[in-house]
Amino acid sequence: MKKLSSVFAGLSLLLLASCGTAGSGTTNGNTGASVLGSVLSGATNAETLGNVLSSVIGLDKLSAQNLHGTWKYSGPGCAFTSDNALSRAGGEIVATQIEEKLKDEYAKLGFKSSNTYVTFNTDGTFAAKINGKSWSGQYTFNEKTGALKMQGLLLTLNGYATRHSGGISVLFESKKLLTLIQTMASLSGNTTVSTIGDLSKNYDGVRIGFDLKK
């Protein structure tokens, strides 16, 4: 779990960012930060604040060392590429709504902690199972941006790894995640989901994938 100090430190920085310079015009970036500041100012407990922070990729940094190890599926994951994207979507609650939509779809595909997991090794290789289907290869991770590239035999995906209150999220642009799921589903004869593709039409700047815990 995050320490309260780190949550409130991040909150303080974001609220400072939401304050415009006296006498200056409002830019698009300032508008987005201001809206995000409003979302954050309405948060009343550490859990809610942590959820808001983890809903924007890059705000709560994940180190390469912390990425190492085996992570098991715990539920759908969702985050936005920027505070502007989060603000335009209507706040952190939208991320929760997206995850709720995905829960049923993921359940239909049979995702469980026992059959969906990934191991990030210290030598830059990974070994994963998606609904019991193996996928392995090499990965690179950028600590500053959270960018994660996973290159395997079946396909190569560019996404993000970010922290959440109970572990990490591995996230991709919705169409790329749909490609991954379609590939894995075809190996098992399972039907694919439509919700993932629909999300890319409704939310600009959203990334979705898997919440993982050790």
Backbone as a chain_set.jsonl record, in Angstrom:
{"seq": "MKKLSSVFAGLSLLLLASCGTAGSGTTNGNTGASVLGSVLSGATNAETLGNVLSSVIGLDKLSAQNLHGTWKYSGPGCAFTSDNALSRAGGEIVATQIEEKLKDEYAKLGFKSSNTYVTFNTDGTFAAKINGKSWSGQYTFNEKTGALKMQGLLLTLNGYATRHSGGISVLFESKKLLTLIQTMASLSGNTTVSTIGDLSKNYDGVRIGFDLKK", "coords": {"N": [[0.847, -1.198, 0.0], [0.363, 2.296, -0.616], [2.226, 4.798, 1.123], [0.855, 7.22, 3.311], [2.126, 9.653, 3.249], [3.327, 9.831, 0.726], [1.115, 9.91, -0.907], [-0.186, 12.305, -0.157], [1.839, 14.061, -0.732], [2.009, 13.888, -3.494], [-0.539, 14.845, -4.071], [-0.35, 17.484, -3.191], [1.486, 18.555, -5.006], [0.014, 18.369, -7.365], [-2.176, 20.015, -6.826], [-0.889, 22.444, -6.585], [-0.031, 22.698, -9.176], [-2.437, 23.173, -10.376], [-3.047, 25.762, -9.903], [-3.288, 28.841, -11.411], [-1.031, 31.318, -12.838], [-0.96, 34.585, -11.566], [-2.74, 36.995, -13.368], [-2.133, 35.866, -15.8], [-3.063, 34.3, -18.941], [-5.405, 31.596, -19.449], [-4.312, 28.444, -20.28], [-4.73, 25.461, -22.315], [-3.523, 23.343, -20.971], [-3.426, 24.349, -18.351], [-6.111, 24.518, -17.851], [-6.91, 21.835, -17.878], [-5.385, 20.87, -15.718], [-6.508, 22.397, -13.71], [-9.122, 21.429, -13.595], [-8.564, 18.81, -12.847], [-7.47, 19.4, -10.401], [-9.768, 20.185, -9.069], [-11.128, 17.771, -8.988], [-9.408, 16.353, -7.322], [-9.506, 17.904, -5.018], [-11.961, 17.308, -4.065], [-11.689, 14.836, -3.028], [-11.704, 12.812, -0.143], [-10.371, 10.961, 1.384], [-7.503, 8.809, 1.954], [-7.528, 6.549, 0.318], [-9.189, 7.252, -1.836], [-7.736, 9.419, -2.856], [-5.417, 8.094, -3.617], [-6.455, 6.502, -5.657], [-7.129, 8.465, -7.548], [-4.605, 9.539, -8.17], [-3.369, 7.274, -9.274], [-4.808, 7.037, -11.537], [-3.801, 8.526, -13.55], [-1.343, 8.13, -15.84], [2.048, 7.995, -15.001], [2.084, 9.785, -12.869], [2.42, 8.583, -10.41], [5.247, 7.173, -9.843], [6.8, 4.198, -11.065], [9.424, 2.075, -10.356], [12.045, 0.374, -12.169], [13.111, -1.708, -10.732], [11.059, -2.292, -8.945], [9.27, -3.336, -10.699], [10.121, -5.845, -11.304], [9.597, -9.382, -10.926], [6.887, -11.735, -10.243], [3.629, -11.166, -11.293], [0.217, -11.363, -10.631], [-3.035, -11.619, -12.083], [-5.572, -9.41, -10.971], [-7.755, -7.967, -11.62], [-9.557, -5.804, -13.971], [-7.673, -3.108, -15.443], [-7.198, 0.458, -15.611], [-6.199, 3.616, -16.852], [-5.377, 7.08, -17.488], [-3.696, 8.939, -20.064], [-2.871, 11.472, -19.473], [-3.375, 14.331, -17.272], [-5.129, 16.057, -18.479], [-6.579, 14.396, -20.196], [-7.866, 12.798, -18.325], [-9.402, 14.757, -17.06], [-11.043, 15.68, -19.152], [-12.541, 13.423, -19.553], [-14.146, 13.386, -17.376], [-13.337, 12.933, -14.771], [-11.941, 10.892, -12.065], [-13.811, 8.98, -11.508], [-14.718, 7.975, -13.896], [-12.743, 6.214, -14.739], [-13.13, 4.179, -12.911], [-15.677, 3.372, -13.707], [-15.15, 2.382, -16.264], [-13.543, 0.179, -15.631], [-15.45, -1.335, -14.307], [-17.153, -1.994, -16.418], [-15.482, -3.637, -17.836], [-15.122, -5.819, -16.195], [-17.115, -7.856, -16.374], [-16.726, -8.639, -19.025], [-14.091, -9.564, -19.002], [-14.451, -11.653, -17.243], [-16.02, -13.368, -18.755], [-14.185, -14.228, -20.57], [-12.603, -15.685, -18.951], [-10.469, -14.835, -17.334], [-8.301, -15.184, -14.631], [-6.473, -15.164, -11.5], [-5.003, -17.443, -11.436], [-4.561, -18.192, -14.058], [-3.729, -16.045, -15.529], [-1.044, -14.116, -15.698], [2.162, -12.461, -15.252], [5.687, -12.56, -15.468], [8.325, -10.459, -14.856], [11.577, -10.482, -15.584], [14.919, -9.829, -14.317], [16.775, -9.712, -16.352], [15.664, -8.548, -18.546], [13.803, -10.081, -19.868], [10.526, -11.525, -20.279], [7.874, -13.637, -19.095], [4.711, -14.767, -19.687], [1.254, -15.617, -19.025], [-1.813, -15.547, -20.592], [-4.984, -15.977, -19.872], [-4.265, -18.633, -19.587], [-2.77, -19.119, -21.86], [0.432, -19.173, -23.216], [2.855, -16.564, -23.425], [5.803, -15.022, -24.272], [8.97, -13.267, -24.151], [10.958, -10.373, -24.785], [11.372, -7.357, -22.867], [11.219, -3.774, -22.459], [11.53, -1.021, -20.23], [10.663, 2.242, -19.345], [11.448, 4.251, -16.798], [10.896, 6.954, -16.345], [8.719, 7.714, -17.967], [6.999, 5.596, -17.781], [6.58, 3.958, -19.885], [6.174, 0.847, -21.477], [7.443, -1.761, -23.318], [6.64, -4.762, -24.819], [7.859, -7.462, -26.373], [7.209, -10.249, -28.183], [6.886, -13.608, -29.561], [4.337, -13.947, -30.678], [3.238, -11.347, -30.917], [3.994, -7.806, -30.724], [3.75, -5.38, -28.235], [3.193, -2.026, -27.292], [2.979, -0.288, -24.355], [2.044, 0.713, -21.047], [3.339, 0.647, -17.706], [2.164, 1.067, -14.517], [1.738, 2.226, -11.128], [-0.644, 1.061, -8.688], [-2.888, 1.091, -5.847], [-2.724, -1.499, -4.78], [-0.766, -2.859, -6.158], [0.465, -3.213, -9.405], [-0.394, -1.86, -12.663], [-0.689, -3.057, -15.942], [-0.938, -1.633, -18.958], [-2.567, -0.852, -22.08], [-3.134, 0.751, -25.277], [-6.497, 0.689, -26.316], [-7.198, -0.695, -28.719], [-4.917, -2.166, -29.22], [-4.812, -3.806, -27.001], [-7.105, -5.253, -27.496], [-6.281, -6.657, -29.741], [-4.335, -8.333, -28.586], [-5.978, -9.868, -26.853], [-7.716, -11.015, -28.705], [-5.913, -12.577, -30.13], [-5.037, -14.408, -28.166], [-7.508, -15.498, -27.452], [-8.268, -16.758, -29.791], [-6.667, -18.95, -29.819], [-7.804, -20.571, -27.976], [-10.359, -20.881, -28.813], [-12.27, -19.22, -27.832], [-14.774, -16.602, -27.735], [-14.365, -13.171, -28.752], [-14.276, -9.927, -27.131], [-16.406, -7.034, -27.285], [-16.542, -4.682, -25.913], [-14.013, -3.584, -25.296], [-13.015, -2.597, -27.758], [-14.989, -0.654, -28.189], [-14.48, 1.218, -26.212], [-12.355, 2.8, -27.107], [-13.583, 4.506, -28.814], [-15.062, 6.147, -27.253], [-13.569, 7.323, -25.196], [-10.964, 9.492, -25.095], [-7.505, 9.152, -24.909], [-7.424, 7.117, -23.032], [-6.101, 4.256, -21.407], [-6.134, 0.761, -21.148], [-6.144, -2.408, -19.412], [-4.647, -4.7, -17.326], [-4.957, -5.066, -13.838], [-2.57, -6.002, -11.479], [-1.245, -8.159, -8.937], [1.199, -9.21, -6.517]], "CA": [[0.0, 0.0, 0.0], [1.13, 3.534, -0.611], [2.286, 5.516, 2.373], [0.04, 8.429, 3.256], [2.96, 10.805, 2.924], [3.531, 9.908, -0.718], [-0.157, 10.293, -1.51], [-0.436, 13.721, 0.057], [2.874, 14.816, -1.447], [1.558, 13.965, -4.881], [-1.712, 15.714, -4.088], [0.102, 18.866, -3.043], [2.085, 18.973, -6.275], [-1.046, 18.522, -8.357], [-2.971, 21.187, -6.502], [-0.068, 23.591, -6.945], [-0.045, 22.799, -10.637], [-3.75, 23.624, -10.825], [-3.183, 27.187, -9.631], [-2.742, 29.626, -12.509], [-0.223, 32.476, -12.487], [-1.79, 35.779, -11.482], [-2.678, 37.877, -14.513], [-1.809, 35.16, -17.03], [-4.19, 33.669, -19.597], [-5.569, 30.182, -19.158], [-3.978, 27.564, -21.384], [-5.412, 24.177, -22.259], [-2.896, 22.556, -19.918], [-3.852, 24.851, -17.061], [-7.518, 24.167, -17.671], [-6.966, 20.425, -17.509], [-4.852, 20.728, -14.367], [-7.456, 22.999, -12.795], [-10.219, 20.483, -13.421], [-8.04, 17.707, -12.049], [-7.368, 19.907, -9.041], [-11.103, 20.139, -8.484], [-11.404, 16.374, -8.688], [-8.606, 15.971, -6.166], [-9.932, 18.626, -3.816], [-13.167, 16.67, -3.574], [-11.342, 13.548, -2.429], [-11.717, 13.009, 1.304], [-9.599, 9.975, 2.131], [-6.271, 8.395, 1.288], [-7.812, 5.572, -0.723], [-9.686, 7.979, -2.99], [-6.624, 10.176, -3.409], [-4.554, 7.139, -4.29], [-7.115, 6.115, -6.898], [-7.004, 9.566, -8.491], [-3.218, 9.608, -8.606], [-3.041, 6.131, -10.108], [-5.607, 7.087, -12.755], [-3.048, 9.257, -14.558], [-0.066, 7.452, -16.05], [3.251, 8.781, -14.78], [2.059, 10.603, -11.663], [2.967, 7.772, -9.317], [6.299, 6.477, -10.579], [7.155, 2.803, -10.802], [10.826, 1.841, -10.707], [12.313, -0.889, -12.852], [13.318, -2.722, -9.7], [9.747, -2.683, -8.418], [8.549, -4.07, -11.733], [10.603, -7.224, -11.345], [8.866, -10.376, -10.156], [5.693, -12.33, -10.844], [2.422, -10.417, -10.983], [-0.968, -12.133, -10.997], [-4.239, -10.854, -12.41], [-6.49, -9.121, -9.87], [-8.929, -7.278, -12.143], [-9.273, -4.893, -15.085], [-6.952, -1.897, -15.108], [-7.499, 1.602, -16.464], [-5.586, 4.887, -16.486], [-5.362, 8.051, -18.564], [-2.338, 9.311, -20.454], [-2.541, 12.793, -18.941], [-4.418, 14.902, -16.439], [-6.116, 16.631, -19.377], [-7.448, 13.311, -20.655], [-8.695, 12.439, -17.172], [-10.354, 15.83, -16.826], [-12.022, 15.69, -20.233], [-13.409, 12.255, -19.402], [-15.095, 13.633, -16.298], [-12.819, 12.632, -13.45], [-11.466, 9.556, -11.738], [-14.937, 8.052, -11.458], [-14.844, 7.344, -15.209], [-11.834, 5.072, -14.743], [-13.813, 3.119, -12.168], [-16.778, 2.894, -14.541], [-14.575, 1.57, -17.333], [-13.138, -1.092, -15.039], [-16.669, -2.105, -14.032], [-17.619, -2.526, -17.698], [-14.576, -4.689, -18.283], [-15.134, -6.981, -15.3], [-17.942, -8.925, -16.938], [-16.114, -9.11, -20.265], [-12.925, -10.357, -18.62], [-14.942, -12.89, -16.624], [-16.473, -14.234, -19.844], [-12.985, -14.805, -21.18], [-12.017, -16.618, -17.991], [-9.264, -14.329, -16.686], [-8.167, -15.427, -13.198], [-5.094, -15.053, -11.027], [-4.328, -18.718, -11.666], [-4.245, -18.429, -15.473], [-3.295, -14.807, -16.174], [0.024, -13.513, -14.897], [3.385, -12.147, -15.997], [6.932, -12.44, -14.706], [9.332, -9.578, -15.436], [12.885, -10.884, -15.082], [15.916, -8.763, -14.251], [17.586, -9.709, -17.565], [14.926, -7.943, -19.641], [12.869, -11.019, -20.487], [9.285, -11.741, -19.545], [7.109, -14.847, -19.385], [3.343, -14.477, -19.267], [0.136, -16.426, -19.468], [-3.049, -14.802, -20.729], [-6.021, -17.01, -19.866], [-3.623, -19.936, -19.725], [-1.983, -19.209, -23.082], [1.771, -18.65, -22.95], [3.423, -15.476, -24.231], [7.094, -14.668, -23.672], [9.859, -12.489, -25.011], [11.781, -9.356, -24.145], [10.663, -6.118, -22.563], [11.96, -2.592, -22.017], [10.689, -0.183, -19.385], [11.173, 3.585, -19.114], [10.984, 4.668, -15.479], [10.424, 8.34, -16.352], [7.42, 7.837, -18.634], [6.178, 4.422, -17.535], [6.383, 3.233, -21.141], [6.552, -0.562, -21.421], [7.374, -2.465, -24.605], [6.733, -6.208, -24.661], [8.056, -8.033, -27.702], [7.213, -11.7, -28.149], [6.74, -14.317, -30.826], [3.0, -13.737, -31.225], [3.043, -9.941, -31.261], [4.713, -6.811, -29.933], [2.833, -4.369, -27.724], [3.705, -0.865, -26.579], [1.994, 0.115, -23.357], [2.536, 1.388, -19.844], [3.244, 0.01, -16.395], [1.959, 2.112, -13.526], [1.397, 1.71, -9.81], [-1.928, 1.344, -8.064], [-2.808, 0.922, -4.402], [-2.411, -2.856, -4.368], [0.261, -3.48, -6.995], [0.75, -2.48, -10.632], [-1.267, -2.057, -13.814], [-0.056, -3.125, -17.255], [-1.997, -1.025, -19.746], [-2.314, -0.664, -23.504], [-4.181, 1.388, -26.059], [-7.563, -0.314, -26.332], [-7.163, -1.535, -29.918], [-3.797, -3.096, -29.089], [-5.219, -4.822, -26.03], [-8.068, -6.111, -28.178], [-5.488, -7.555, -30.58], [-3.758, -9.343, -27.697], [-7.026, -10.767, -26.379], [-8.182, -11.778, -29.859], [-4.895, -13.583, -30.432], [-5.092, -15.443, -27.151], [-8.808, -16.149, -27.502], [-8.33, -17.625, -30.963], [-5.957, -20.186, -29.495], [-8.658, -21.398, -27.13], [-11.679, -20.974, -29.414], [-13.197, -18.356, -27.107], [-15.206, -15.429, -28.478], [-13.726, -11.937, -28.31], [-15.164, -8.951, -26.519], [-16.628, -5.813, -28.059], [-16.429, -3.513, -25.041], [-12.678, -2.999, -25.379], [-12.965, -1.777, -28.955], [-15.905, 0.47, -28.039], [-13.916, 2.219, -25.314], [-11.482, 3.701, -27.849], [-14.433, 5.478, -29.486], [-15.727, 6.994, -26.275], [-12.656, 7.984, -24.267], [-9.686, 9.852, -25.695], [-6.395, 9.139, -23.968], [-7.546, 6.074, -22.031], [-5.353, 3.016, -21.59], [-6.754, -0.271, -20.339], [-5.385, -3.652, -19.362], [-4.798, -5.598, -16.182], [-4.398, -4.808, -12.515], [-1.813, -7.189, -11.077], [-0.701, -8.178, -7.586], [2.129, -10.303, -6.247]], "C": [[0.882, 1.248, 0.0], [1.157, 4.118, 0.785], [1.486, 6.798, 2.222], [0.866, 9.63, 2.824], [3.145, 10.954, 1.432], [2.268, 10.335, -1.427], [-0.378, 11.789, -1.38], [0.631, 14.597, -0.588], [2.478, 14.978, -2.9], [0.371, 14.882, -5.026], [-1.293, 17.176, -4.043], [0.676, 19.393, -4.344], [1.014, 19.231, -7.326], [-1.892, 19.758, -8.09], [-2.206, 22.466, -6.8], [-0.091, 23.808, -8.448], [-1.366, 23.357, -11.144], [-3.952, 25.116, -10.615], [-2.532, 27.979, -10.749], [-1.897, 30.768, -11.992], [-1.087, 33.721, -12.535], [-1.596, 36.627, -12.722], [-2.395, 37.176, -15.811], [-3.069, 34.569, -17.614], [-4.234, 32.198, -19.266], [-5.264, 29.368, -20.391], [-4.761, 26.289, -21.256], [-4.86, 23.324, -21.143], [-3.348, 23.004, -18.548], [-5.303, 24.489, -16.783], [-7.652, 22.728, -17.219], [-6.497, 20.215, -16.087], [-5.818, 21.286, -13.341], [-8.63, 22.07, -12.534], [-9.769, 19.308, -12.582], [-7.891, 18.129, -10.601], [-8.703, 19.879, -8.33], [-11.491, 18.723, -8.104], [-10.684, 15.957, -7.414], [-9.094, 16.642, -4.893], [-11.206, 18.033, -3.239], [-12.911, 15.331, -2.922], [-11.152, 13.735, -0.931], [-10.93, 11.964, 2.079], [-8.437, 9.483, 1.285], [-6.534, 7.422, 0.157], [-8.287, 6.258, -1.994], [-8.571, 8.765, -3.657], [-5.673, 9.264, -4.167], [-5.131, 6.694, -5.609], [-6.978, 7.197, -7.948], [-5.592, 9.626, -9.046], [-2.873, 8.474, -9.555], [-3.852, 6.109, -11.395], [-4.932, 7.896, -13.855], [-1.662, 8.645, -14.662], [1.094, 8.414, -15.815], [3.245, 9.625, -13.527], [2.651, 9.862, -10.476], [3.978, 6.805, -9.919], [6.511, 5.043, -10.097], [8.597, 2.601, -11.238], [10.971, 0.501, -11.405], [12.497, -2.019, -11.849], [11.991, -3.22, -9.135], [8.926, -3.477, -9.42], [8.918, -5.551, -11.726], [9.762, -8.147, -10.459], [7.656, -10.889, -10.912], [4.453, -11.608, -10.341], [1.205, -11.18, -11.511], [-2.186, -11.22, -11.173], [-5.121, -10.654, -11.186], [-7.741, -8.385, -10.345], [-8.566, -6.415, -13.332], [-8.53, -3.659, -14.595], [-7.271, -0.787, -16.089], [-6.751, 2.822, -15.947], [-5.585, 5.783, -17.717], [-3.941, 8.524, -18.833], [-1.923, 10.668, -19.916], [-3.663, 13.286, -18.048], [-5.508, 15.54, -17.293], [-7.105, 15.569, -19.846], [-8.391, 12.877, -19.539], [-9.776, 13.48, -16.961], [-11.436, 15.856, -17.89], [-13.006, 14.533, -20.089], [-14.383, 12.415, -18.25], [-14.617, 13.222, -14.921], [-12.485, 11.177, -13.236], [-12.587, 8.525, -11.741], [-15.106, 7.325, -12.779], [-13.938, 6.123, -15.302], [-12.463, 3.893, -14.022], [-14.943, 2.526, -12.991], [-16.279, 2.0, -15.665], [-14.18, 0.202, -16.801], [-14.349, -1.967, -14.738], [-17.206, -2.734, -15.314], [-16.782, -3.723, -18.127], [-14.654, -5.951, -17.428], [-15.911, -8.145, -15.89], [-17.314, -9.511, -18.189], [-14.904, -9.993, -19.965], [-13.357, -11.691, -18.016], [-15.401, -13.88, -17.69], [-15.292, -14.936, -20.517], [-12.246, -15.73, -20.224], [-10.749, -16.143, -17.32], [-9.324, -14.551, -15.18], [-6.703, -15.281, -12.801], [-4.305, -16.322, -11.317], [-3.933, -18.941, -13.126], [-3.785, -17.194, -16.224], [-2.281, -14.109, -15.28], [1.243, -13.259, -15.776], [4.554, -12.049, -15.033], [7.896, -11.558, -15.477], [10.67, -9.927, -14.79], [13.871, -9.731, -15.125], [16.773, -8.678, -15.509], [16.849, -9.145, -18.779], [14.02, -8.888, -20.393], [11.604, -11.11, -19.643], [8.664, -13.065, -19.969], [5.711, -14.635, -18.831], [2.4, -15.581, -19.694], [-1.103, -15.541, -19.478], [-4.164, -15.823, -20.896], [-5.429, -18.387, -20.167], [-2.771, -20.107, -20.953], [-0.654, -18.485, -22.894], [2.165, -17.55, -23.946], [4.711, -15.048, -23.545], [7.931, -13.893, -24.667], [10.703, -11.537, -24.211], [10.956, -8.103, -23.884], [11.645, -5.001, -22.252], [10.989, -1.71, -21.243], [11.384, 1.14, -19.128], [10.601, 4.103, -17.798], [10.36, 6.057, -15.503], [9.005, 8.454, -16.9], [6.464, 6.702, -18.307], [5.947, 3.578, -18.771], [6.952, 1.817, -21.047], [6.383, -1.174, -22.807], [7.597, -3.946, -24.358], [6.748, -6.837, -26.057], [8.176, -9.548, -27.609], [7.004, -12.294, -29.519], [5.395, -14.017, -31.481], [2.773, -12.311, -31.697], [3.893, -9.068, -30.352], [3.734, -5.729, -29.521], [3.599, -3.256, -27.02], [2.629, -0.39, -25.618], [2.641, 0.856, -22.215], [2.439, 0.457, -18.644], [3.164, 1.131, -15.373], [1.557, 1.481, -12.205], [-0.061, 1.957, -9.487], [-1.828, 0.901, -6.611], [-2.403, -0.477, -3.965], [-1.319, -3.534, -5.162], [0.586, -2.636, -8.201], [-0.372, -2.713, -11.644], [-0.398, -2.115, -15.056], [-1.139, -2.761, -18.259], [-1.577, -0.803, -21.195], [-3.419, 0.188, -24.117], [-5.216, 0.321, -26.377], [-7.513, -1.237, -27.546], [-6.037, -2.562, -29.835], [-4.126, -4.192, -28.081], [-6.205, -5.794, -26.668], [-7.346, -7.111, -29.078], [-4.88, -8.683, -29.754], [-4.816, -10.359, -27.285], [-7.574, -11.616, -27.525], [-7.21, -12.9, -30.196], [-4.965, -14.739, -29.449], [-6.411, -16.215, -27.207], [-8.903, -17.114, -28.673], [-7.643, -18.962, -30.708], [-6.824, -21.129, -28.672], [-10.067, -21.557, -27.69], [-12.719, -20.114, -28.722], [-13.593, -17.171, -27.981], [-14.521, -14.188, -27.917], [-14.763, -10.972, -27.769], [-15.284, -7.718, -27.398], [-16.386, -4.566, -27.233], [-15.085, -2.821, -25.188], [-12.549, -2.105, -26.594], [-13.832, -0.541, -28.842], [-15.315, 1.578, -27.184], [-13.066, 3.238, -26.055], [-12.284, 4.776, -28.575], [-14.968, 6.519, -28.513], [-14.787, 7.795, -25.38], [-11.306, 8.227, -24.938], [-8.605, 9.834, -24.631], [-6.489, 8.081, -22.897], [-6.681, 4.876, -22.408], [-5.948, 1.974, -20.65], [-5.92, -1.55, -20.391], [-5.698, -4.413, -18.104], [-4.205, -4.989, -14.92], [-3.772, -6.101, -12.026], [-1.3, -7.037, -9.651], [0.265, -9.35, -7.438], [1.504, -11.283, -5.276]], "O": [[1.989, 1.252, 0.54], [0.207, 3.948, 1.549], [1.441, 7.392, 1.144], [0.375, 10.516, 2.124], [3.126, 12.069, 0.913], [2.326, 11.039, -2.435], [-0.712, 12.465, -2.352], [0.363, 15.742, -0.95], [2.594, 16.062, -3.471], [0.276, 15.624, -6.004], [-1.828, 18.004, -4.78], [0.399, 20.523, -4.745], [1.098, 20.196, -8.086], [-2.279, 20.465, -9.02], [-2.796, 23.462, -7.218], [-0.161, 24.938, -8.931], [-1.415, 23.95, -12.222], [-4.933, 25.679, -11.102], [-1.342, 27.807, -11.013], [-2.024, 31.154, -10.83], [-1.873, 33.887, -13.467], [-0.47, 36.949, -13.102], [-2.41, 37.823, -16.858], [-4.044, 34.351, -16.895], [-3.233, 31.613, -18.854], [-5.88, 29.567, -21.438], [-5.389, 26.038, -20.228], [-5.614, 22.652, -20.439], [-3.624, 22.181, -17.676], [-5.683, 24.195, -15.649], [-8.407, 22.424, -16.296], [-7.121, 19.475, -15.325], [-5.952, 20.746, -12.243], [-9.084, 21.934, -11.398], [-10.5, 18.851, -11.703], [-8.142, 17.348, -9.683], [-8.774, 19.585, -7.137], [-12.094, 18.486, -7.057], [-11.256, 15.302, -6.543], [-9.098, 16.036, -3.822], [-11.506, 18.227, -2.061], [-13.815, 14.748, -2.325], [-10.518, 14.696, -0.494], [-10.824, 12.057, 3.301], [-8.384, 9.704, 0.075], [-5.842, 7.457, -0.861], [-7.858, 5.91, -3.094], [-8.466, 8.779, -4.883], [-5.181, 9.622, -5.237], [-4.398, 6.521, -6.582], [-6.736, 6.896, -9.117], [-5.401, 9.749, -10.256], [-2.161, 8.683, -10.537], [-3.62, 5.262, -12.257], [-5.435, 7.95, -14.977], [-0.899, 8.641, -13.696], [1.117, 9.515, -16.366], [4.292, 10.144, -13.138], [3.314, 10.465, -9.631], [3.612, 5.751, -10.439], [6.416, 4.731, -8.91], [8.953, 2.922, -12.371], [10.135, -0.389, -11.254], [12.085, -3.153, -12.096], [11.819, -4.412, -8.879], [8.003, -4.201, -9.047], [8.111, -6.402, -12.101], [9.285, -7.751, -9.396], [7.427, -10.53, -12.067], [4.247, -11.456, -9.137], [1.163, -11.586, -12.672], [-2.329, -10.199, -10.5], [-5.392, -11.601, -10.447], [-8.681, -8.195, -9.573], [-7.389, -6.299, -13.675], [-8.731, -3.215, -13.464], [-7.578, -1.044, -17.253], [-6.676, 3.039, -14.738], [-5.766, 5.316, -18.842], [-3.091, 8.51, -17.943], [-0.733, 10.985, -19.904], [-4.765, 12.737, -18.057], [-6.672, 15.569, -16.896], [-8.313, 15.805, -19.888], [-9.57, 12.618, -19.778], [-10.933, 13.139, -16.713], [-12.613, 16.034, -17.577], [-14.173, 14.656, -20.462], [-15.349, 11.659, -18.15], [-15.416, 13.167, -13.986], [-12.713, 10.334, -14.104], [-12.344, 7.337, -11.951], [-15.581, 6.189, -12.805], [-14.323, 5.108, -15.882], [-12.347, 2.749, -14.462], [-15.148, 1.313, -12.98], [-16.899, 0.986, -15.985], [-14.447, -0.818, -17.437], [-14.294, -3.188, -14.89], [-17.664, -3.877, -15.301], [-17.289, -4.688, -18.698], [-14.291, -7.034, -17.887], [-15.433, -9.28, -15.908], [-17.354, -10.723, -18.403], [-14.714, -11.036, -20.591], [-12.724, -12.723, -18.24], [-15.198, -15.086, -17.551], [-15.395, -16.077, -20.966], [-11.361, -16.477, -20.641], [-10.006, -16.962, -16.779], [-10.289, -14.151, -14.528], [-5.811, -15.274, -13.65], [-3.079, -16.283, -11.432], [-3.074, -19.774, -13.414], [-3.481, -17.266, -17.415], [-2.632, -13.575, -14.227], [1.343, -13.77, -16.891], [4.427, -11.524, -13.927], [8.25, -11.864, -16.616], [10.872, -9.698, -13.597], [13.686, -8.771, -15.874], [17.441, -7.666, -15.719], [17.335, -9.246, -19.906], [13.513, -8.536, -21.458], [11.614, -10.812, -18.449], [8.906, -13.549, -21.075], [5.543, -14.355, -17.644], [2.695, -16.37, -20.592], [-1.404, -14.867, -18.493], [-4.275, -16.461, -21.943], [-6.011, -19.188, -20.898], [-2.105, -21.132, -21.098], [-0.618, -17.331, -22.468], [1.848, -17.612, -25.133], [4.703, -14.742, -22.353], [7.643, -13.865, -25.863], [11.119, -11.844, -23.093], [9.98, -7.823, -24.58], [12.773, -5.256, -21.83], [9.798, -1.651, -21.547], [12.552, 1.17, -18.74], [9.402, 4.364, -17.699], [9.405, 6.32, -14.772], [8.186, 9.2, -16.364], [5.258, 6.82, -18.526], [5.206, 2.595, -18.727], [8.079, 1.622, -20.591], [5.303, -1.11, -23.395], [8.6, -4.347, -23.768], [5.778, -6.75, -26.809], [9.128, -10.069, -27.028], [6.949, -11.577, -30.519], [5.318, -13.851, -32.698], [2.184, -12.089, -32.755], [4.436, -9.528, -29.348], [2.978, -5.218, -30.347], [4.529, -3.51, -26.255], [1.498, -0.121, -26.025], [3.652, 1.538, -22.385], [1.565, -0.408, -18.58], [3.998, 2.037, -15.365], [1.091, 0.342, -12.165], [-0.652, 2.934, -9.948], [-0.791, 0.388, -6.19], [-1.805, -0.643, -2.902], [-0.972, -4.679, -4.873], [0.945, -1.467, -8.06], [-1.181, -3.63, -11.504], [0.526, -1.317, -15.21], [-2.131, -3.475, -18.404], [-0.402, -0.596, -21.497], [-4.501, 0.328, -23.546], [-4.863, -0.82, -26.675], [-7.761, -2.436, -27.419], [-6.177, -3.687, -30.315], [-3.77, -5.355, -28.274], [-6.155, -6.999, -26.419], [-7.745, -8.271, -29.17], [-4.902, -9.843, -30.163], [-4.586, -11.566, -27.357], [-7.862, -12.799, -27.34], [-7.614, -14.021, -30.506], [-4.954, -15.905, -29.844], [-6.433, -17.434, -27.032], [-9.539, -18.163, -28.57], [-7.996, -19.977, -31.308], [-6.605, -22.34, -28.669], [-10.884, -22.28, -27.119], [-13.914, -20.251, -28.984], [-12.839, -16.775, -28.87], [-14.142, -14.157, -26.747], [-15.967, -11.173, -27.927], [-14.374, -7.397, -28.163], [-16.063, -3.51, -27.777], [-15.025, -1.592, -25.204], [-12.04, -0.989, -26.497], [-13.459, 0.519, -29.344], [-15.612, 2.753, -27.401], [-13.048, 4.412, -25.686], [-11.748, 5.83, -28.917], [-15.289, 7.64, -28.907], [-15.175, 8.841, -24.86], [-10.6, 7.286, -25.299], [-8.766, 10.433, -23.567], [-5.722, 8.118, -21.934], [-6.55, 4.533, -23.583], [-6.233, 2.27, -19.49], [-5.103, -1.743, -21.292], [-6.853, -4.74, -17.83], [-3.093, -4.462, -14.933], [-4.369, -7.172, -12.143], [-0.966, -5.937, -9.211], [0.159, -10.351, -8.147], [2.129, -12.281, -4.917]]}, "num_chains": 1, "name": "protein.A"}
